[in-house]
Amino acid sequence: MTIPFLNPGAQTPPLRSELLAAMTSVLDRGHFILGPEVSALEQEVAAFCGAGHGIGVNSGSDALTLALKSLGIGPGDEVITTPFTYIAPAESILQVGAKPVFADIDPRLFTIDAADVARRITPRTRAILPVHLFGQAAPLAELIPLCERHGLEMVEDCAQAIGATWNGRGLAGFGRVGCLSFYPTKNLGADGDGGMMLTGDAALAKRLRMLRVHGIERRYHHDLHGYNSRLDEMQAAILRVKLPRLRAWNDRRAEIAARYTAGLAGLPVETPVVGPGNTHVWHVYAILSDRRDALQKHLESTGVPTLVYYPVPLHLQKCNADGGWKEGDFPVAEAVSRRIQPLPMYPELTDVQVDHVIAAIRSFFG
């Protein structure tokens, strides 16, 4: 048996007729950028996440950049984020001219460590950019009071956590802006790129809409220096077909996660932990092993391809060499990067496939 590590195409066959009808409607209408499909999707995603306003953009990365820009963050400012995630948060901070400041992570939740965030706040700190990593919330119980006490903005990276909650409320509503990604492998994935910003602030929503279209409110009248970051109608139409299935897909991810955890009990691996008040939507299910590299080779030999999120923390990436960071600066993130092994996780996985992965891991440990 060979099990794809990622399989976004598996969603297409059961939705094919609806997807084709939605795409045909866009073609027949002839309105391809920021039209009625985008407007409807913005309202539907905002309602799903419990936010007031949705603003569709070209990607989750652009969502982060525009969110920071909308809050006036720029040269001379510092933004605290995690070194254990995809490059996008740090990249977005740099793109607005600010300085990324990393704080280490929790060794079991993998999200940013609020106590280390507190230690790194300076007079130049303008914002905290927590990543709700792998499908659950960063430590909002500590981060929200930190922001209030120091007068800091919060931009939430919710790219991996659409549908997740903390204390019963949807993520993306705790900071000034929450940012989503619709990259094809996300829990809600388009058939191309896409992203969205969510906010409860009507004035900020207006500014974000202007920033995504060259800073205009009226055509050819440019009030701001903006960007070209528009969500297209075709992707919005596809996402509107998929959105009503998202809760069921997230529920299936939770079933798979529970099956993995039960099946791996008793082995010398650490299975994921869910933080206080969190509901987890399991974008990634990752175990920790002191024998990660050998385990990875074994899995691949048994038909289970693997990827590692994330093999090199951001402070050690070549593109950040001029930041002055060195190995040992964020020891928890570095240790996790050496031990972490994600397993296949998407709602179309069958119980038979999940059990095959479990059996492969058990056989490795004898």
C-alpha positions as CSV (number, residue, x, y, z in Angstrom):
1,M,0.0,0.0,0.0
2,T,1.2,3.5,-0.9
3,I,-0.4,6.4,0.9
4,P,0.0,10.0,-0.4
5,F,1.3,12.3,2.2
6,L,-0.9,15.1,0.8
7,N,-3.9,14.5,-1.6
8,P,-5.9,17.7,-2.3
9,G,-7.2,16.2,-5.5
10,A,-9.1,13.6,-3.5
11,Q,-11.8,16.2,-2.8
12,T,-12.7,16.7,-6.4
13,P,-14.5,13.5,-7.5
14,P,-17.5,13.8,-5.1
15,L,-17.8,17.5,-5.8
16,R,-17.1,17.5,-9.5
17,S,-20.6,18.3,-10.7
18,E,-21.0,21.2,-8.2
19,L,-17.5,22.5,-9.0
20,L,-18.1,22.5,-12.7
21,A,-21.5,24.2,-12.3
22,A,-19.9,26.9,-10.1
23,M,-17.0,27.5,-12.5
24,T,-19.3,27.5,-15.5
25,S,-21.4,30.2,-13.8
26,V,-18.3,32.4,-13.5
27,L,-17.4,31.8,-17.1
28,D,-20.9,32.7,-18.3
29,R,-21.1,35.8,-16.1
30,G,-17.7,37.1,-17.4
31,H,-16.8,38.8,-14.2
32,F,-13.5,37.3,-13.1
33,I,-12.0,39.5,-10.3
34,L,-13.6,40.7,-7.1
35,G,-17.2,40.0,-8.2
36,P,-20.3,38.5,-6.6
37,E,-18.6,35.2,-5.8
38,V,-15.8,36.9,-3.8
39,S,-18.3,39.1,-2.0
40,A,-20.5,36.1,-1.0
41,L,-17.4,34.1,0.1
42,E,-16.2,37.0,2.2
43,Q,-19.6,37.1,4.0
44,E,-19.8,33.3,4.4
45,V,-16.2,32.8,5.7
46,A,-16.6,35.8,8.1
47,A,-19.8,34.2,9.5
48,F,-18.2,30.8,9.8
49,C,-15.3,32.2,11.8
50,G,-17.4,34.6,13.8
51,A,-15.9,37.8,12.4
52,G,-17.5,40.9,11.2
53,H,-15.8,41.5,7.8
54,G,-13.9,39.3,5.3
55,I,-11.6,40.7,2.7
56,G,-10.4,38.3,0.0
57,V,-6.8,38.5,-1.3
58,N,-4.4,36.7,-3.5
59,S,-2.8,34.5,-0.8
60,G,-2.4,34.0,2.9
61,S,1.0,35.6,2.7
62,D,-0.4,38.7,1.2
63,A,-3.1,38.7,3.9
64,L,-0.3,39.0,6.6
65,T,1.5,41.7,4.7
66,L,-1.6,43.8,4.1
67,A,-2.7,43.3,7.7
68,L,0.6,44.7,9.0
69,K,0.5,47.5,6.5
70,S,-3.0,48.5,7.5
71,L,-2.0,48.9,11.1
72,G,0.8,51.4,10.1
73,I,3.6,49.0,11.0
74,G,6.8,49.8,9.2
75,P,10.5,50.8,9.4
76,G,11.8,51.1,13.0
77,D,9.0,48.8,14.4
78,E,9.5,45.3,15.8
79,V,7.0,42.5,15.5
80,I,7.3,39.4,17.6
81,T,6.6,36.1,16.0
82,T,7.6,32.4,16.1
83,P,10.7,30.9,14.4
84,F,8.9,27.5,14.1
85,T,6.5,28.0,11.2
86,Y,6.4,28.6,7.4
87,I,8.4,31.6,6.2
88,A,5.4,33.8,5.5
89,P,5.0,35.7,8.9
90,A,8.7,36.7,9.1
91,E,8.7,37.5,5.4
92,S,5.6,39.8,5.7
93,I,7.2,41.7,8.6
94,L,10.2,42.3,6.5
95,Q,8.1,43.3,3.5
96,V,6.6,46.2,5.4
97,G,10.0,47.3,6.5
98,A,9.7,46.2,10.2
99,K,12.0,43.9,12.1
100,P,11.0,40.3,13.0
101,V,11.8,39.4,16.6
102,F,11.5,35.7,17.3
103,A,10.4,34.1,20.6
104,D,10.8,30.4,21.3
105,I,8.0,27.8,21.3
106,D,6.2,25.5,23.7
107,P,7.9,22.1,23.5
108,R,4.6,20.2,23.3
109,L,2.1,22.5,21.7
110,F,4.7,23.9,19.1
111,T,3.0,27.4,19.3
112,I,4.8,30.5,20.5
113,D,5.8,30.7,24.2
114,A,4.1,33.6,25.8
115,A,6.6,33.9,28.6
116,D,9.4,34.3,26.0
117,V,7.3,36.8,24.1
118,A,7.0,38.9,27.2
119,R,10.8,38.9,27.7
120,R,11.4,40.2,24.1
121,I,9.1,43.2,24.2
122,T,10.9,46.5,23.8
123,P,9.9,50.1,23.3
124,R,10.0,49.4,19.5
125,T,7.6,46.5,19.7
126,R,4.4,47.3,17.8
127,A,2.7,44.0,17.4
128,I,2.6,40.3,18.2
129,L,2.0,37.9,15.3
130,P,1.1,34.5,16.8
131,V,0.7,31.5,14.5
132,H,-2.1,29.1,15.3
133,L,0.1,26.3,14.3
134,F,-1.0,22.9,12.9
135,G,-4.7,23.6,13.7
136,Q,-4.9,25.0,17.3
137,A,-4.7,28.3,19.0
138,A,-1.5,29.9,20.2
139,P,-1.6,30.8,24.0
140,L,-4.2,33.6,23.7
141,A,-4.9,33.6,27.4
142,E,-1.4,35.1,28.0
143,L,-0.9,36.9,24.7
144,I,-4.1,39.0,24.9
145,P,-3.2,40.6,28.3
146,L,0.3,41.2,27.0
147,C,-1.0,43.2,24.1
148,E,-3.4,45.1,26.3
149,R,-0.7,45.9,28.9
150,H,1.9,47.1,26.4
151,G,-0.5,48.7,23.9
152,L,0.4,46.2,21.1
153,E,-1.5,45.1,18.1
154,M,-2.1,41.5,17.4
155,V,-2.3,39.9,13.9
156,E,-3.4,36.3,14.0
157,D,-2.0,33.8,11.5
158,C,-4.9,31.4,11.1
159,A,-3.6,29.8,7.9
160,Q,-3.6,26.3,9.4
161,A,-6.5,26.8,11.8
162,I,-9.8,27.7,10.0
163,G,-12.6,26.3,12.1
164,A,-10.5,26.0,15.3
165,T,-11.8,27.8,18.5
166,W,-10.5,29.0,21.8
167,N,-12.9,29.1,24.7
168,G,-15.7,28.5,22.3
169,R,-14.9,31.4,19.9
170,G,-13.5,31.1,16.4
171,L,-9.9,32.1,15.8
172,A,-9.3,35.3,13.8
173,G,-11.4,37.4,16.1
174,F,-9.0,38.0,19.0
175,G,-6.5,40.3,17.2
176,R,-7.1,43.3,15.0
177,V,-6.8,41.2,11.9
178,G,-6.9,37.4,11.4
179,C,-5.4,36.0,8.3
180,L,-6.4,32.9,6.4
181,S,-4.8,30.9,3.6
182,F,-6.7,28.9,0.9
183,Y,-3.6,27.1,-0.4
184,P,-4.8,23.8,-1.9
185,T,-3.6,21.6,1.0
186,K,-5.2,23.7,3.7
187,N,-8.3,22.5,5.6
188,L,-10.3,24.8,3.2
189,G,-8.3,24.7,0.1
190,A,-8.8,26.4,-3.3
191,D,-7.7,24.9,-6.6
192,G,-5.1,27.6,-6.7
193,D,-3.9,30.4,-4.4
194,G,-6.1,32.5,-2.2
195,G,-6.4,34.1,1.2
196,M,-8.5,36.3,3.4
197,M,-8.3,38.9,6.1
198,L,-10.9,39.0,8.9
199,T,-11.6,41.9,11.2
200,G,-14.4,43.2,13.4
201,D,-13.3,46.8,12.7
202,A,-15.4,48.4,9.8
203,A,-12.9,51.2,9.3
204,L,-10.0,48.8,9.2
205,A,-11.9,46.6,6.8
206,K,-12.3,49.5,4.4
207,R,-8.6,50.3,4.6
208,L,-7.8,46.6,3.9
209,R,-10.1,46.6,0.8
210,M,-8.3,49.7,-0.5
211,L,-4.9,48.2,0.1
212,R,-5.6,45.1,-1.9
213,V,-6.4,47.1,-5.0
214,H,-3.7,49.7,-5.4
215,G,-5.1,51.9,-2.6
216,I,-8.3,52.9,-4.4
217,E,-11.8,53.4,-3.1
218,R,-13.0,54.8,-6.4
219,R,-11.5,53.7,-9.7
220,Y,-8.4,55.7,-10.7
221,H,-8.4,57.6,-7.4
222,H,-5.5,56.3,-5.3
223,D,-5.7,57.4,-1.7
224,L,-3.1,54.9,-0.4
225,H,0.0,53.2,-1.7
226,G,-1.4,49.7,-2.0
227,Y,-0.9,46.3,-3.6
228,N,-2.3,44.2,-6.4
229,S,-3.7,41.3,-4.3
230,R,-7.2,40.3,-5.5
231,L,-9.0,37.1,-5.0
232,D,-10.4,35.9,-8.3
233,E,-14.0,34.8,-8.9
234,M,-13.1,31.2,-10.0
235,Q,-11.3,30.4,-6.7
236,A,-14.1,32.0,-4.7
237,A,-16.7,29.9,-6.5
238,I,-14.7,26.8,-5.8
239,L,-14.3,27.7,-2.1
240,R,-18.0,28.3,-1.8
241,V,-18.7,24.8,-2.9
242,K,-16.3,23.4,-0.4
243,L,-17.0,25.6,2.7
244,P,-20.3,23.9,3.6
245,R,-18.3,20.6,3.9
246,L,-15.5,22.1,6.1
247,R,-17.0,21.2,9.5
248,A,-17.4,17.6,8.4
249,W,-13.9,17.5,7.0
250,N,-12.5,18.9,10.3
251,D,-14.5,16.3,12.2
252,R,-13.0,13.6,10.1
253,R,-9.5,15.0,10.8
254,A,-10.3,14.8,14.5
255,E,-11.3,11.1,14.1
256,I,-8.1,10.3,12.3
257,A,-6.0,12.1,15.0
258,A,-7.8,10.1,17.7
259,R,-7.1,6.9,15.8
260,Y,-3.4,7.8,15.4
261,T,-3.1,8.6,19.1
262,A,-4.7,5.4,20.3
263,G,-2.8,3.3,17.8
264,L,0.6,4.8,18.8
265,A,0.0,4.4,22.6
266,G,2.9,2.8,24.4
267,L,5.5,3.6,21.8
268,P,8.6,5.8,22.5
269,V,7.0,8.7,20.6
270,E,5.2,11.8,21.9
271,T,1.8,12.3,20.3
272,P,0.2,15.8,20.0
273,V,-1.2,17.7,22.9
274,V,-4.3,20.0,22.7
275,G,-3.9,23.3,24.6
276,P,-6.3,24.5,27.3
277,G,-9.6,25.8,25.9
278,N,-8.6,24.8,22.3
279,T,-10.5,22.8,19.8
280,H,-8.0,21.4,17.3
281,V,-8.7,21.1,13.5
282,W,-5.7,18.9,12.8
283,H,-4.2,20.6,9.8
284,V,-1.1,18.6,10.8
285,Y,-0.7,15.6,13.1
286,A,2.9,15.4,14.1
287,I,4.7,13.1,16.5
288,L,8.1,13.6,18.2
289,S,10.8,10.9,18.1
290,D,14.4,10.8,19.1
291,R,14.9,8.6,16.0
292,R,13.1,10.8,13.6
293,D,15.4,10.4,10.6
294,A,15.5,6.6,10.8
295,L,11.8,6.5,11.3
296,Q,11.3,8.7,8.2
297,K,13.3,6.3,6.1
298,H,11.4,3.3,7.4
299,L,8.0,5.0,6.7
300,E,9.0,5.7,3.1
301,S,10.1,2.1,2.7
302,T,6.7,0.9,3.7
303,G,4.7,3.1,1.3
304,V,4.3,6.2,3.6
305,P,5.9,9.2,2.0
306,T,6.8,11.9,4.5
307,L,7.5,15.6,4.8
308,V,8.9,17.5,7.8
309,Y,7.3,20.7,9.1
310,Y,9.7,22.4,9.8
311,P,13.3,21.0,9.3
312,V,15.0,24.4,9.7
313,P,13.7,27.1,12.0
314,L,13.3,30.6,10.5
315,H,16.2,32.1,12.4
316,L,18.6,29.6,10.8
317,Q,17.3,30.0,7.3
318,K,19.8,31.4,4.7
319,C,17.5,34.3,3.8
320,N,17.6,35.5,7.4
321,A,21.4,35.2,7.8
322,D,21.7,39.0,8.2
323,G,19.5,38.9,11.3
324,G,22.4,38.0,13.5
325,W,20.8,34.8,14.9
326,K,22.7,31.7,15.5
327,E,22.2,28.1,16.5
328,G,21.2,27.9,20.1
329,D,19.2,31.1,20.2
330,F,15.9,29.3,20.2
331,P,16.7,25.9,21.6
332,V,13.2,24.5,21.9
333,A,12.3,25.3,18.3
334,E,15.6,23.8,17.2
335,A,15.1,20.6,19.2
336,V,11.6,20.2,17.9
337,S,12.8,20.7,14.3
338,R,15.1,17.7,14.8
339,R,12.5,15.4,16.3
340,I,9.2,16.2,14.6
341,Q,7.6,13.9,12.1
342,P,4.2,14.8,10.6
343,L,2.0,11.9,9.5
344,P,-0.5,11.8,6.5
345,M,-3.5,13.9,7.5
346,Y,-6.5,14.8,5.3
347,P,-10.2,13.9,5.6
348,E,-10.2,11.4,2.7
349,L,-7.8,9.0,4.5
350,T,-9.5,5.7,5.2
351,D,-9.3,3.8,8.4
352,V,-7.4,1.1,6.6
353,Q,-4.8,3.7,5.4
354,V,-4.4,5.2,8.9
355,D,-4.0,1.7,10.4
356,H,-1.3,1.0,7.8
357,V,0.6,4.1,8.9
358,I,0.2,3.0,12.6
359,A,1.4,-0.5,11.8
360,A,4.5,0.9,9.9
361,I,5.4,3.0,13.0
362,R,4.9,0.1,15.4
363,S,7.0,-2.2,13.2
364,F,9.8,0.3,13.3
365,F,9.9,0.2,17.1
366,G,9.6,-3.6,17.1
